[in-house]
Amino acid sequence: MIHKSRIATVLLAAGFYFLSSTHTFSTAAGPIESRDAKLDGQTIHYENYGKGPEALVFVHGWTCNSNFWSRQIPAFTARTRVIAVDLPGHGKSDKPKIDYTMDLFARAVDAVLRDAGVERAVLVGHSMGTPVIREFYRKYPKKTLALVIVDGPLVPFGDKKMMEQFLAPLRGSGYPEAASKLIDNMLFGQNTTPELRNEIKTAMLATPQFVALSAMEGMTDETIWKQDKIAVPALAIMAKTPFLPANNEQIYRGIAPNLDYRVWDGVAHFLMMEKPKEFNDTLTGFLTKNGLFKK
C-alpha cells in the first residue's frame, strides 16, 4: 500500500554515488522538493511530493520532460508520495553526449528512487517511458509494485530496415523540420487544442538533436523487446488510431497476463494531457482496485 510514513535513511547502491541538491517550494499541489540525483557522474533532476517508502512515479516520453505530468500530479499528492522524473538528456537533467539507452533511463529512475529513499513504486510510463519502465521492472522487480502503460509499446515498431528509414530524416541538418513533422503526427486528437499543441511541441523541440536521435536509436535495441512476462498488476491506456494493431490487446495480454487494457477514442498520443480528469480517474481506480492506494 502506498502511504506517507517517513523514511529515516537513503539507500545507496553499489557502483553509484548519489548527491542531493534540494530546493523546497509550494504550488497548488502542495510542497515540492526540486531535487537532483547522481548517476555515473551526471545529474538526474526530479520533483518530489511527500514522503514515504513507496511512491507513484511518472516517467515521460521521447524528447519530453516531467512537466508533461503537471495535470496528474495535483490529483494524487493528497493520497500518496509522487515523483516526476526528467530522464537523462531531458528537461533539467544533464545532457552529455552519450548513448541514451533504455538501460540508462531505467538506471536513472532507480538512481532517483534511491536518492529519494523510495523502496517500491508504481511506475507510469508514457510513450518511450513504457520500454523504460519495463526495463526498470526487469532490472528491479522487487522495487516494482505495478506498471502503467500510457500509449506506449511493448513490442517493436518494425524491423531494422523500417526503423532506419524512420530514423534517417532525424539525422543531419534537416532535423528541425523532420522532428516538427513527426511531432505534428502525434497531435491529431480532437482534444489537442492549439495551446496544448504549442506547449507540447515547444518542449519537445527544445531537447537536443543528439539526445532525440540516440534515444530513438535506443528503442531499436532488440534486447528491450524480449517477451518475458510482466507479473505485477498492469494498466494500459491506448489511443485508438489507424496504427494500433487490431490484435494489440492480445499481444499485450500475452506479455502482461494481469493487464487492465483500455482503448480511448477521440484522443491522440498525449491522452493524459488531453483528457486529464478521465486519465486521473482511471489511474485512481486501478490503484484502488489493486490495493495500491489507501481507500
Rosetta silent file (secondary structure, phi, psi, omega in degrees, C-alpha in Angstrom):
SEQUENCE: MIHKSRIATVLLAAGFYFLSSTHTFSTAAGPIESRDAKLDGQTIHYENYGKGPEALVFVHGWTCNSNFWSRQIPAFTARTRVIAVDLPGHGKSDKPKIDYTMDLFARAVDAVLRDAGVERAVLVGHSMGTPVIREFYRKYPKKTLALVIVDGPLVPFGDKKMMEQFLAPLRGSGYPEAASKLIDNMLFGQNTTPELRNEIKTAMLATPQFVALSAMEGMTDETIWKQDKIAVPALAIMAKTPFLPANNEQIYRGIAPNLDYRVWDGVAHFLMMEKPKEFNDTLTGFLTKNGLFKK
SCORE:     score description
SCORE:     0.000 S_00000001
   1 L     0.000  134.942  176.344    0.000    0.000    0.000 S_00000001
   2 L   -78.143  129.828 -179.739    1.276    3.460   -0.846 S_00000001
   3 L  -147.194 -172.637 -171.944    1.385    5.630    2.249 S_00000001
   4 L  -117.397   27.122  178.326    3.183    8.594    3.794 S_00000001
   5 L   -68.900  154.328 -173.607    5.311    7.071    6.547 S_00000001
   6 L   -84.068  138.920  172.839    8.781    8.602    6.986 S_00000001
   7 L   -98.294  127.740 -176.422   11.943    7.004    5.679 S_00000001
   8 L   -85.880  -25.251 -175.694   14.892    7.604    8.031 S_00000001
   9 L  -128.668  155.064  174.572   17.655    6.563    5.665 S_00000001
  10 L  -105.039  127.125 -178.329   18.501    6.912    1.991 S_00000001
  11 L   -76.360  141.322  175.818   19.650    3.714    0.309 S_00000001
  12 L  -113.721  137.108 -178.951   22.920    3.752   -1.603 S_00000001
  13 L   -97.367  143.683  175.728   23.582    1.392   -4.494 S_00000001
  14 L   -62.093  133.539  177.903   26.891   -0.348   -5.115 S_00000001
  15 L    91.776   -9.982 -179.913   28.685    1.265   -8.026 S_00000001
  16 L  -123.951  150.360  174.358   26.799    4.568   -7.816 S_00000001
  17 L  -126.460  123.001 -174.217   27.403    7.723   -5.801 S_00000001
  18 L  -113.918  135.889  172.384   24.440    9.987   -5.236 S_00000001
  19 L  -121.381  141.126  179.768   24.383   13.616   -4.152 S_00000001
  20 L  -109.688  132.318  171.180   21.157   15.503   -3.443 S_00000001
  21 L  -117.343  112.365 -169.283   20.539   19.131   -4.260 S_00000001
  22 L  -117.292  131.981  174.039   17.206   20.072   -2.699 S_00000001
  23 E  -130.903  124.311 -176.455   15.073   23.172   -3.101 S_00000001
  24 E  -106.869  132.780  175.899   11.653   23.253   -1.448 S_00000001
  25 E  -149.981 -179.180 -174.775    8.768   25.431   -2.619 S_00000001
  26 E  -128.908  150.421  171.272    4.991   25.185   -2.879 S_00000001
  27 E  -138.077 -172.696  177.518    2.318   25.055   -5.555 S_00000001
  28 L   -62.182  -22.707  179.178   -1.367   24.206   -5.617 S_00000001
  29 L   -80.070   -6.260 -179.198   -0.283   20.546   -5.464 S_00000001
  30 E   107.839 -172.887 -178.277    1.383   21.142   -2.099 S_00000001
  31 E   -59.906  136.017  178.655    5.044   21.247   -1.014 S_00000001
  32 E  -122.444  137.479  168.660    7.500   20.321   -3.762 S_00000001
  33 E  -107.926  117.336  173.841   11.120   19.334   -3.463 S_00000001
  34 E   -90.667  111.917 -168.275   13.071   20.009   -6.648 S_00000001
  35 E  -125.723  160.890  175.999   15.927   17.534   -6.316 S_00000001
  36 E  -127.260  127.787  170.575   18.943   16.177   -8.179 S_00000001
  37 E  -102.861  166.135  178.500   20.247   12.611   -8.005 S_00000001
  38 E  -118.002  135.750  175.263   23.579   11.446   -9.427 S_00000001
  39 E  -139.843  121.331  179.331   24.159    8.588  -11.860 S_00000001
  40 L    51.550   36.830  178.336   27.554    7.882  -13.425 S_00000001
  41 L    82.411   -1.008 -179.008   28.617   11.424  -12.544 S_00000001
  42 E  -106.139  152.092 -179.968   25.609   13.002  -14.228 S_00000001
  43 E   -88.251  129.288  174.585   22.744   14.933  -12.637 S_00000001
  44 E  -113.235  114.874 -177.930   19.235   13.466  -12.871 S_00000001
  45 E   -85.846  142.880  172.936   16.584   16.022  -11.969 S_00000001
  46 E  -152.114  161.322  175.487   13.291   15.086  -10.348 S_00000001
  47 E  -114.759  133.638 -176.364   10.440   16.638   -8.409 S_00000001
  48 E  -118.201  136.673  177.870    9.257   15.064   -5.186 S_00000001
  49 E  -127.972  112.377  176.262    5.905   15.485   -3.437 S_00000001
  50 L    91.753 -174.833 -176.900    5.500   13.949    0.013 S_00000001
  51 L  -133.109  167.054  175.420    7.369   11.297    1.977 S_00000001
  52 L   129.681  161.052 -176.421    7.348    7.544    2.429 S_00000001
  53 L   -79.534   -7.125  179.511    8.993    4.319    1.216 S_00000001
  54 E  -129.415  149.169 -173.280    6.542    3.866   -1.685 S_00000001
  55 E  -151.716  160.384  170.272    5.624    6.280   -4.454 S_00000001
  56 E   -98.422  117.123 -171.237    3.757    6.893   -7.687 S_00000001
  57 E  -115.234  124.584 -178.948    6.470    7.676  -10.243 S_00000001
  58 E  -101.124  128.215 -178.808    5.798    9.396  -13.573 S_00000001
  59 E  -121.628  119.680 -174.893    8.198    8.783  -16.489 S_00000001
  60 L   -77.842  176.451 -177.897    7.826   10.939  -19.617 S_00000001
  61 L   -99.821 -167.779 -175.887    8.276   10.002  -23.259 S_00000001
  62 L   -56.714  125.506  179.062   10.671   10.777  -26.096 S_00000001
  63 L    59.486   16.395  179.487   12.041   14.367  -26.013 S_00000001
  64 L   -98.512 -163.310  178.105    9.526   15.301  -23.294 S_00000001
  65 L  -157.964  178.770 -174.362   10.060   16.190  -19.621 S_00000001
  66 H   -63.480  -21.922  179.682    8.467   15.921  -16.184 S_00000001
  67 H   -65.890  -16.352  179.320    6.171   18.910  -16.856 S_00000001
  68 H   -67.510  -11.385  178.090    4.104   16.695  -19.163 S_00000001
  69 H  -103.842   13.393 -175.343    2.592   15.224  -15.964 S_00000001
  70 L   -62.961  -22.762  179.532    1.567   18.574  -14.479 S_00000001
  71 L   -85.390   -9.040  178.632   -2.115   17.716  -14.983 S_00000001
  72 L   -98.928  -40.293 -169.854   -1.716   14.478  -12.992 S_00000001
  73 H   -53.969  -48.031 -178.082    0.404   15.476  -10.006 S_00000001
  74 H   -62.599  -23.269 -177.404   -2.187   17.572   -8.112 S_00000001
  75 H   -76.457  -14.339 -172.751   -4.719   14.728   -8.347 S_00000001
  76 H  -121.768  -14.505 -174.129   -2.514   12.286   -6.421 S_00000001
  77 L   -67.212  -23.164  179.387   -0.379   14.181   -3.912 S_00000001
  78 L   -73.758  -17.604 -173.458   -3.108   14.135   -1.253 S_00000001
  79 L  -115.969  -13.310 -176.232   -3.122   10.317   -1.226 S_00000001
  80 L  -160.603  164.241  169.948    0.439    9.229   -1.960 S_00000001
  81 L   -72.168  137.673 -178.031    4.006   10.270   -2.463 S_00000001
  82 E  -127.458  137.228  176.093    4.536   11.397   -6.070 S_00000001
  83 E  -131.917  134.851  175.094    7.760   11.704   -8.061 S_00000001
  84 E  -121.093  126.587 -171.042    8.178   13.063  -11.607 S_00000001
  85 E  -105.001  140.128  163.172   11.496   12.346  -13.333 S_00000001
  86 L   -96.504  109.482  179.912   13.442   14.192  -16.021 S_00000001
  87 L   -61.832  156.080  176.780   15.212   11.336  -17.829 S_00000001
  88 L   -50.116  136.331 -179.478   18.883   11.867  -18.758 S_00000001
  89 L    85.259   -5.056 -174.273   19.184   14.306  -21.648 S_00000001
  90 L  -123.570  155.541  174.129   15.721   15.734  -20.989 S_00000001
  91 L    55.270 -128.033 -177.269   14.255   18.625  -19.016 S_00000001
  92 L   -95.677    5.460  176.553   16.570   19.859  -16.261 S_00000001
  93 L   -78.701  160.456  178.332   18.770   16.746  -16.242 S_00000001
  94 L   -62.273  154.201 -175.618   22.309   16.793  -17.637 S_00000001
  95 L  -130.399   60.499  178.145   22.687   16.276  -21.387 S_00000001
  96 L   -70.173  161.914  177.997   26.107   14.740  -22.045 S_00000001
  97 L   -86.810   84.302 -179.266   26.951   13.281  -25.465 S_00000001
  98 L  -132.731  178.189  175.450   26.474    9.625  -24.547 S_00000001
  99 L   -81.444  124.797 -179.032   24.255    6.759  -25.685 S_00000001
 100 L   -97.395   85.425 -176.491   20.692    7.271  -24.429 S_00000001
 101 L   -97.207  164.743  176.288   19.565    3.680  -23.983 S_00000001
 102 H   -66.416  -31.156  175.688   16.567    2.227  -22.203 S_00000001
 103 H   -63.284  -45.075  177.110   19.037    0.649  -19.764 S_00000001
 104 H   -59.550  -46.986 -178.701   20.450    4.086  -18.933 S_00000001
 105 H   -62.213  -41.053  178.912   16.960    5.514  -18.452 S_00000001
 106 H   -63.568  -42.132  178.507   15.938    2.597  -16.195 S_00000001
 107 H   -67.133  -30.762  176.590   19.051    3.049  -14.076 S_00000001
 108 H   -67.008  -41.013  175.783   18.311    6.773  -13.880 S_00000001
 109 H   -61.246  -42.306  177.984   14.852    6.056  -12.472 S_00000001
 110 H   -63.677  -38.910  177.096   16.486    3.760   -9.926 S_00000001
 111 H   -59.255  -41.416  178.170   19.007    6.480   -9.062 S_00000001
 112 H   -63.117  -46.400 -178.308   16.111    8.835   -8.345 S_00000001
 113 H   -63.756  -39.021  178.337   14.326    6.287   -6.145 S_00000001
 114 H   -66.184  -43.801  177.990   17.487    5.594   -4.180 S_00000001
 115 H   -60.688  -37.260 -177.641   18.161    9.294   -3.718 S_00000001
 116 H   -83.220   -9.452 -177.226   14.561    9.791   -2.553 S_00000001
 117 L    74.317   29.885  179.303   14.622    6.787   -0.211 S_00000001
 118 L   -95.108  128.602 -177.746   11.828    5.024   -2.098 S_00000001
 119 L   -92.572  -34.065 -179.011   11.792    1.244   -1.771 S_00000001
 120 E  -145.671  150.678 -174.971    8.929    0.350   -4.133 S_00000001
 121 E  -147.025  150.772  162.519    6.981    2.231   -6.764 S_00000001
 122 E   -90.433  122.537 -174.976    4.077    2.219   -9.169 S_00000001
 123 E  -106.598  125.240  179.522    5.689    3.330  -12.432 S_00000001
 124 E  -110.816  116.985 -176.834    3.692    5.270  -15.047 S_00000001
 125 E  -122.062  122.816  178.231    5.386    5.480  -18.453 S_00000001
 126 E   -95.831  133.589  173.725    4.165    7.467  -21.442 S_00000001
 127 L    54.562 -119.985  177.082    5.305    6.518  -24.961 S_00000001
 128 L   -56.450  -23.740  176.767    9.077    5.812  -24.731 S_00000001
 129 H   -61.440  -20.554  178.475    8.513    5.775  -20.979 S_00000001
 130 H   -68.474  -53.963  174.446    6.868    2.358  -21.459 S_00000001
 131 H   -62.556  -24.828  176.053   10.042    0.497  -22.526 S_00000001
 132 H   -65.917  -49.841 -177.271   11.849    2.472  -19.817 S_00000001
 133 H   -72.426  -27.545  175.445    9.596    1.246  -17.013 S_00000001
 134 H   -67.784  -39.315  176.893    9.549   -2.255  -18.463 S_00000001
 135 H   -66.929  -37.012  174.791   13.359   -2.281  -18.397 S_00000001
 136 H   -59.308  -45.477 -179.572   13.215   -0.981  -14.819 S_00000001
 137 H   -60.922  -40.190  177.518   10.928   -3.888  -13.922 S_00000001
 138 H   -61.036  -43.461 -175.180   13.372   -6.361  -15.472 S_00000001
 139 H   -79.562  -32.902 -173.136   16.283   -4.946  -13.500 S_00000001
 140 L  -133.838   60.539 -175.747   14.467   -4.207  -10.232 S_00000001
 141 H   -60.423  -33.942 -178.278   11.379   -6.443   -9.967 S_00000001
 142 H   -72.984  -13.993  178.578   11.246   -6.240   -6.175 S_00000001
 143 H   -94.533   -2.660 -172.600   11.034   -2.457   -6.394 S_00000001
 144 E  -106.086  114.832  176.869    8.077   -2.542   -8.807 S_00000001
 145 E   -83.703  -39.305 -177.892    4.530   -2.532   -7.414 S_00000001
 146 E  -166.796  160.641  176.959    2.745   -2.044  -10.747 S_00000001
 147 E  -122.308  138.855  176.896    3.240   -0.710  -14.271 S_00000001
 148 E  -123.142  117.443 -177.324    1.031    1.768  -16.119 S_00000001
 149 E   -97.390  120.762 -178.737    1.435    1.942  -19.903 S_00000001
 150 E  -114.507   97.202 -178.928    0.285    5.217  -21.455 S_00000001
 151 L    46.327   47.151 -178.506    0.055    4.818  -25.248 S_00000001
 152 L  -122.514  162.869 -174.105    3.400    3.064  -25.207 S_00000001
 153 L   -92.551  142.648  168.046    4.854   -0.019  -26.927 S_00000001
 154 L  -109.814   -4.913  177.262    5.532   -3.489  -25.552 S_00000001
 155 L  -133.508  157.903 -176.757    6.681   -4.731  -28.966 S_00000001
 156 L   -66.459  156.529 -179.127    8.999   -3.095  -31.545 S_00000001
 157 L   -69.306  -30.703 -177.724    7.673   -0.614  -34.086 S_00000001
 158 L   178.253 -174.509  179.748    9.079   -2.611  -37.010 S_00000001
 159 L   -76.744  175.063 -174.752   12.158   -4.374  -38.353 S_00000001
 160 H   -61.861  -39.161 -179.172   15.596   -2.750  -38.526 S_00000001
 161 H   -63.116  -44.113  179.485   15.196   -1.668  -42.157 S_00000001
 162 H   -65.335  -40.777 -179.747   11.920    0.102  -41.447 S_00000001
 163 H   -66.153  -36.834  178.278   13.337    1.753  -38.330 S_00000001
 164 H   -65.691  -38.127  175.871   16.368    3.023  -40.240 S_00000001
 165 H   -63.912  -35.157  178.790   14.059    4.584  -42.833 S_00000001
 166 H   -70.265  -39.055 -175.767   12.184    6.198  -39.958 S_00000001
 167 H   -78.246  -28.359 -173.163   15.380    7.468  -38.308 S_00000001
 168 H   -50.820  -45.689 -179.271   17.084    8.746  -41.466 S_00000001
 169 H   -65.753  -17.913 -178.927   15.234   12.120  -41.585 S_00000001
 170 H   -83.965   -6.919  178.787   16.230   12.792  -37.962 S_00000001
 171 L   -91.318  149.095  173.189   19.922   12.737  -38.869 S_00000001
 172 H    79.904 -165.410 -171.194   21.787   15.767  -40.138 S_00000001
 173 H   -72.683  -15.112  179.739   20.767   19.378  -40.712 S_00000001
 174 H   -83.096    9.299 -175.361   17.173   18.564  -41.623 S_00000001
 175 H   -57.552  -49.431 -175.936   16.366   17.544  -38.058 S_00000001
 176 H   -53.457  -45.099 -179.481   14.240   20.564  -37.022 S_00000001
 177 H   -68.968  -42.765 -178.880   11.826   20.116  -39.919 S_00000001
 178 H   -65.392  -43.595  179.613   11.730   16.307  -39.620 S_00000001
 179 H   -65.541  -39.022  179.272   11.181   16.396  -35.852 S_00000001
 180 H   -61.388  -43.448  178.776    8.491   19.046  -36.242 S_00000001
 181 H   -66.094  -40.279  178.680    6.591   16.859  -38.732 S_00000001
 182 H   -61.080  -44.369  179.589    6.973   13.804  -36.510 S_00000001
 183 H   -66.339  -40.378  177.974    5.552   15.674  -33.532 S_00000001
 184 H   -56.986  -36.993 -179.915    2.694   17.056  -35.630 S_00000001
 185 L   -67.701  -16.578  178.114    1.725   13.475  -36.466 S_00000001
 186 L   -89.425   -7.668 -168.858    1.302   12.811  -32.737 S_00000001
 187 L  -116.280   46.913 -174.844   -1.068   15.756  -32.262 S_00000001
 188 L   -95.680   -3.965 -172.460   -4.118   14.808  -34.308 S_00000001
 189 L   -68.325  150.695 -179.327   -6.664   14.437  -31.463 S_00000001
 190 L   -69.690  -17.654  178.454   -9.833   16.481  -31.306 S_00000001
 191 L   -96.637    3.808  179.123   -8.922   17.486  -27.743 S_00000001
 192 L   -87.369   92.760 -177.314   -5.462   18.748  -28.725 S_00000001
 193 L   -70.354  162.529  176.013   -6.085   22.494  -28.596 S_00000001
 194 H   -56.324  -37.488  179.265   -3.733   24.992  -30.289 S_00000001
 195 H   -65.195  -42.011  179.377   -2.422   25.940  -26.836 S_00000001
 196 H   -68.596  -40.467  176.451   -1.693   22.310  -25.966 S_00000001
 197 H   -56.070  -46.091 -178.114   -0.063   21.719  -29.351 S_00000001
 198 H   -65.582  -41.776  178.775    2.238   24.665  -28.767 S_00000001
 199 H   -59.222  -48.049 -177.215    3.065   23.548  -25.221 S_00000001
 200 H   -67.269  -49.415 -174.143    3.969   20.034  -26.349 S_00000001
 201 H   -65.839  -41.541  179.361    5.851   20.978  -29.497 S_00000001
 202 H   -60.403  -44.853 -178.991    7.907   23.739  -27.878 S_00000001
 203 H   -66.413  -43.641 -176.712    9.075   21.429  -25.101 S_00000001
 204 H   -67.768  -40.171 -179.183    9.907   18.502  -27.395 S_00000001
 205 H   -72.840  -13.084  177.240   11.858   20.588  -29.912 S_00000001
 206 L   -77.779  -16.214  178.128   13.938   22.036  -27.055 S_00000001
 207 L   -73.556  132.708 -176.940   15.550   18.623  -26.479 S_00000001
 208 L   -57.780  147.237 -179.077   18.936   18.446  -28.269 S_00000001
 209 H   -57.280  -42.930 -176.457   19.053   16.572  -31.554 S_00000001
 210 H   -65.021  -30.303  175.677   21.770   14.187  -30.375 S_00000001
 211 H   -71.298  -48.065 -178.448   19.613   13.166  -27.405 S_00000001
 212 H   -58.683  -46.518 -178.231   16.498   12.719  -29.536 S_00000001
 213 H   -66.691  -45.822 -178.426   18.296   10.625  -32.141 S_00000001
 214 H   -64.426  -41.017  179.168   20.164    8.462  -29.632 S_00000001
 215 H   -64.349  -39.782  177.297   17.025    7.808  -27.574 S_00000001
 216 H   -65.740  -40.604  175.535   15.136    6.794  -30.711 S_00000001
 217 H   -62.534  -33.867  178.443   18.031    4.508  -31.676 S_00000001
 218 H   -60.901  -26.433  179.731   17.854    3.077  -28.169 S_00000001
 219 L   -83.972   -0.942  173.692   14.380    1.814  -28.962 S_00000001
 220 L   -93.103   -3.086  179.060   15.748   -0.256  -31.866 S_00000001
 221 L   -67.265  117.041 -175.612   17.730   -2.437  -29.444 S_00000001
 222 H   -62.283  -27.933 -175.429   16.264   -5.914  -29.846 S_00000001
 223 H   -67.380  -22.616 -178.708   17.047   -6.900  -26.246 S_00000001
 224 H   -80.243   -9.046 -177.592   14.461   -4.484  -24.826 S_00000001
 225 H  -106.709   20.787  174.875   11.672   -6.252  -26.716 S_00000001
 226 L   -58.717  149.519 -174.404   12.101   -9.696  -25.173 S_00000001
 227 L   -93.300   29.047  175.588    8.756  -11.384  -24.493 S_00000001
 228 L   -64.552  149.424 -171.186    9.427  -12.057  -20.808 S_00000001
 229 L   -78.745  149.996  170.469    6.292  -11.772  -18.689 S_00000001
 230 L  -101.674  111.601 -172.701    5.154   -8.846  -16.572 S_00000001
 231 L   -93.580  -17.313 -179.061    3.814  -10.436  -13.389 S_00000001
 232 L   -80.508  162.242  174.924    2.839   -7.297  -11.458 S_00000001
 233 L   -55.490  141.545 -177.550   -0.541   -5.566  -11.933 S_00000001
 234 E  -140.796  145.786  175.927   -0.552   -3.532  -15.137 S_00000001
 235 E  -126.622  133.745  173.761   -2.790   -0.938  -16.774 S_00000001
 236 E  -122.783  126.148  174.759   -2.601    0.072  -20.435 S_00000001
 237 E  -119.031  111.518 -174.378   -4.400    3.148  -21.769 S_00000001
 238 E  -113.969  149.369  173.874   -4.030    3.388  -25.538 S_00000001
 239 E   -86.777  133.021  178.237   -5.217    5.928  -28.099 S_00000001
 240 L   -76.005  111.771  179.828   -7.420    4.473  -30.825 S_00000001
 241 L  -137.211  164.916  176.413   -5.615    5.193  -34.084 S_00000001
 242 L   -63.229  -17.054 -177.063   -5.299    3.540  -37.509 S_00000001
 243 L   -89.457   -9.345 -179.770   -1.791    2.489  -36.439 S_00000001
 244 L   -80.072  116.680 -177.723   -2.955    0.469  -33.431 S_00000001
 245 L   -58.619  145.702 -179.310   -2.968   -3.222  -34.488 S_00000001
 246 L   -61.835  -28.827 -179.128   -6.329   -4.979  -34.233 S_00000001
 247 L  -100.672   21.614 -175.797   -4.711   -7.685  -32.090 S_00000001
 248 H   -60.926  -41.509  179.750   -2.815   -5.287  -29.846 S_00000001
 249 H   -60.152  -43.640  179.282   -4.760   -6.266  -26.721 S_00000001
 250 H   -61.419  -42.253  179.076   -3.987   -9.943  -27.342 S_00000001
 251 H   -62.413  -46.946 -177.904   -0.293   -9.144  -27.826 S_00000001
 252 H   -66.215  -40.023  179.166   -0.120   -7.066  -24.649 S_00000001
 253 H   -68.019  -26.567  175.391   -2.002   -9.647  -22.577 S_00000001
 254 H   -66.338  -25.977  178.420    0.445  -12.276  -23.794 S_00000001
 255 H   -94.158  -39.344 -178.093    3.192  -10.260  -22.109 S_00000001
 256 L  -122.557   86.011 -176.335    1.237   -8.929  -19.119 S_00000001
 257 L   -57.739  -33.833 -178.557   -1.418  -11.524  -18.141 S_00000001
 258 L   -95.623   61.333 -172.429   -2.701   -9.357  -15.261 S_00000001
 259 E  -112.586  131.385  169.418   -3.480   -6.416  -17.550 S_00000001
 260 E   -95.984  108.984 -171.237   -6.306   -3.884  -17.429 S_00000001
 261 E  -108.603  126.026 -179.831   -6.455   -2.818  -21.094 S_00000001
 262 E  -127.647  143.339  172.013   -8.249    0.327  -22.260 S_00000001
 263 E  -124.870  124.683 -178.683   -8.533    1.990  -25.683 S_00000001
 264 E  -105.337  134.283  176.903   -9.751    5.588  -25.822 S_00000001
 265 L   -93.364  155.410  174.810  -11.352    7.122  -28.893 S_00000001
 266 L    75.548   13.996  177.395  -11.066   10.797  -29.843 S_00000001
 267 L  -126.191  160.051  175.614   -7.632   11.291  -28.299 S_00000001
 268 L  -106.631 -158.400 -170.714   -4.114   11.483  -29.688 S_00000001
 269 L   -64.410  -33.206 -176.434   -0.759   10.381  -28.288 S_00000001
 270 L   -96.901   55.003 -171.457   -0.737   12.751  -25.295 S_00000001
 271 H   -63.576  -28.711 -179.762   -4.047   11.496  -23.939 S_00000001
 272 H   -70.675  -20.565  177.186   -3.164   12.222  -20.291 S_00000001
 273 H   -92.645  -29.554 -179.437   -2.872   15.910  -21.242 S_00000001
 274 H   -76.078  -41.050  179.825   -5.940   15.931  -23.499 S_00000001
 275 L  -128.199   69.177 -173.898   -8.275   14.246  -21.001 S_00000001
 276 H   -63.448  -40.154 -178.516   -6.597   14.709  -17.621 S_00000001
 277 H   -64.561  -46.050  179.873   -9.669   14.118  -15.451 S_00000001
 278 H   -62.751  -40.638  178.490  -10.564   10.890  -17.239 S_00000001
 279 H   -63.738  -47.917 -178.104   -6.947    9.744  -17.060 S_00000001
 280 H   -62.926  -39.962  177.776   -6.622   10.577  -13.374 S_00000001
 281 H   -64.461  -40.806  179.801   -9.908    8.832  -12.559 S_00000001
 282 H   -65.634  -44.255  178.958   -8.822    5.725  -14.482 S_00000001
 283 H   -65.376  -40.675  177.583   -5.450    5.607  -12.752 S_00000001
 284 H   -61.122  -44.018  178.755   -7.074    6.158   -9.350 S_00000001
 285 H   -61.411  -41.744  178.621   -9.482    3.287   -9.992 S_00000001
 286 H   -63.427  -45.932 -179.185   -6.637    0.973  -10.993 S_00000001
 287 H   -63.792  -42.313 -179.732   -4.582    1.843   -7.915 S_00000001
 288 H   -66.613  -45.808 -178.863   -7.552    1.418   -5.593 S_00000001
 289 H   -58.810  -35.495 -176.777   -8.677   -1.853   -7.152 S_00000001
 290 L   -95.792   13.769  176.790   -5.212   -3.359   -6.727 S_00000001
 291 L    68.530   25.765 -178.067   -4.772   -2.196   -3.134 S_00000001
 292 L   -99.695    4.146  178.937   -2.108    0.337   -4.076 S_00000001
 293 L  -130.534  151.305  165.625   -3.965    3.261   -2.555 S_00000001
 294 L   -70.606  134.487  179.389   -5.426    3.941    0.849 S_00000001
 295 L   -83.784    0.000    0.000   -9.204    3.663    0.498 S_00000001
